[in-house]
């Protein structure tokens, strides 16, 4: 938004403006700073945060009185390149047959499915909670239309390679 002032979009697309201070802990995993292939987050500067924020990325932000205590980049969003390829997580949404959205971690992303897309369900898309099941495009579409399904999607050149339902 401005130097030292940022915006985060949370669940349900709620937006929250916040400030950073010299005490804000900023950790990157490839987009803010650091290496996407690394096993640990890397401490980043506010200058690196500002540059990355202009492009957008997924992160967890802890706030206290409107000031960020910590900003930790989501590792699943770190190897994304220029939005066309990478590993992304969020809530699955439906746009049209074969076209879906992913919201919740960073900017909303649209992607396509193909006959080669692997869809793995665990009770919400298809199957049951105790076992990973191969799902059909029709089951994926029905689940996306209902909403509320958390997934991890591997995208290559705008097309989903795999869609894995997240479950606990």
C-alpha positions in Angstrom: 0.0 0.0 0.0 2.8 2.4 1.0 6.3 2.1 2.6 5.8 0.2 5.9 2.1 -0.4 5.2 0.7 -3.6 3.8 -2.5 -5.5 3.2 -3.3 -9.1 3.9 -6.3 -11.0 2.7 -7.6 -13.7 5.1 -10.3 -16.3 5.1 -13.4 -15.2 3.3 -11.4 -12.5 1.5 -11.4 -10.3 4.6 -8.8 -7.6 4.2 -6.6 -6.2 6.9 -4.2 -3.3 6.6 -1.2 -3.4 8.9 2.2 -1.7 9.5 5.6 -3.2 10.0 8.1 -2.0 12.6 11.8 -2.5 13.0 10.9 -5.3 15.5 8.7 -7.2 12.9 10.2 -10.7 12.3 10.1 -11.4 8.5 10.9 -14.9 7.2 11.1 -15.9 3.6 11.0 -19.2 1.7 11.9 -18.1 -1.8 9.6 -15.2 -2.7 10.5 -12.6 0.0 14.0 -13.8 0.3 15.8 -17.1 0.8 15.7 -20.4 -1.1 12.5 -22.2 -2.1 14.3 -25.5 -1.8 15.6 -24.8 1.7 14.3 -26.6 4.7 14.1 -23.5 7.0 12.8 -20.0 6.6 15.3 -17.3 6.0 15.3 -13.9 7.9 14.5 -11.1 5.4 14.7 -7.3 5.4 11.8 -4.9 5.1 13.2 -3.8 1.7 12.9 -7.5 0.5 9.4 -7.7 1.9 8.3 -4.5 0.1 9.7 -5.7 -3.2 7.9 -9.1 -2.8 4.6 -7.6 -1.7 4.3 -5.7 -5.0 4.1 -9.1 -6.7 2.1 -10.9 -4.0 2.7 -14.1 -2.1 1.2 -16.3 0.5 2.1 -15.8 4.2 1.0 -16.1 7.8 0.9 -12.7 9.5 0.6 -12.3 13.2 -0.7 -8.8 14.2 -0.8 -6.9 17.5 -2.5 -3.5 17.6 -2.3 -3.1 13.8 1.5 -3.9 13.7 2.9 -7.1 12.3 4.8 -9.1 15.0 5.8 -11.7 12.4 5.4 -12.4 8.7 6.2 -15.9 7.6 6.0 -16.8 3.9 4.0 -19.9 3.1 6.5 -22.5 1.9 3.9 -24.2 -0.4 3.7 -20.9 -2.3 7.4 -20.3 -2.6 8.3 -22.2 -5.8 5.6 -20.5 -7.8 7.6 -18.6 -10.5 5.4 -16.1 -12.3 2.0 -17.5 -11.3 1.8 -20.1 -14.1 3.6 -23.0 -12.4 4.3 -24.1 -8.9 2.7 -25.7 -5.8 -0.2 -23.7 -4.3 -2.7 -24.3 -1.4 -6.0 -22.8 -0.6 -9.8 -23.2 -1.0 -11.0 -24.7 -4.3 -13.5 -22.7 -6.3 -15.5 -23.3 -9.5 -15.5 -21.0 -12.6 -16.5 -23.2 -15.6 -16.1 -26.8 -16.7 -12.4 -27.6 -16.4 -11.6 -24.1 -14.9 -11.1 -23.6 -11.2 -9.8 -21.0 -8.7 -7.7 -21.3 -5.6 -8.1 -18.7 -2.8 -6.8 -18.1 0.6 -3.0 -18.0 0.4 -1.9 -15.0 -1.6 -3.8 -13.7 -4.7 -6.6 -15.7 -6.2 -5.3 -18.1 -8.9 -7.2 -19.5 -11.8 -6.2 -22.8 -13.3 -7.4 -25.5 -15.7 -7.6 -29.2 -15.5 -6.9 -31.7 -18.3 -7.5 -35.4 -18.9 -4.0 -35.9 -17.4 -4.8 -34.1 -14.1 -4.7 -36.5 -11.1 -7.3 -35.7 -8.4 -6.9 -37.2 -5.0 -9.8 -37.1 -2.5 -10.0 -37.8 1.2 -13.7 -37.5 1.9 -14.7 -34.1 0.6 -14.0 -34.4 -3.2 -14.6 -38.1 -3.2 -13.8 -41.2 -1.2 -13.6 -41.4 2.6 -11.6 -39.6 5.2 -9.4 -42.6 6.1 -8.1 -43.3 2.6 -6.8 -41.3 -0.4 -9.0 -42.0 -3.5 -8.7 -41.2 -7.2 -11.5 -38.8 -8.1 -13.2 -37.9 -11.4 -13.5 -34.5 -13.0 -17.3 -34.6 -12.2 -16.6 -35.2 -8.5 -14.1 -32.4 -8.4 -16.5 -30.0 -10.1 -19.3 -31.0 -7.6 -17.0 -30.4 -4.6 -15.8 -27.1 -6.0 -19.3 -25.9 -6.5 -20.2 -26.7 -2.9 -17.1 -24.8 -1.7 -15.0 -25.1 1.4 -12.6 -27.8 0.2 -8.9 -27.2 1.1 -6.5 -28.4 -1.6 -2.9 -28.4 -2.6 -2.5 -28.0 -6.4 0.6 -28.6 -8.5 0.3 -26.3 -11.5 2.4 -26.4 -14.7 1.9 -23.7 -17.3 -1.6 -22.9 -15.9 -2.8 -26.5 -15.9 -3.2 -28.7 -12.7 -0.9 -31.7 -12.7 -2.2 -32.9 -9.3 -5.0 -31.7 -7.0 -4.6 -33.2 -3.5 -7.4 -32.7 -0.9 -6.0 -31.5 2.4 -7.4 -33.2 5.5 -6.5 -33.6 9.2 
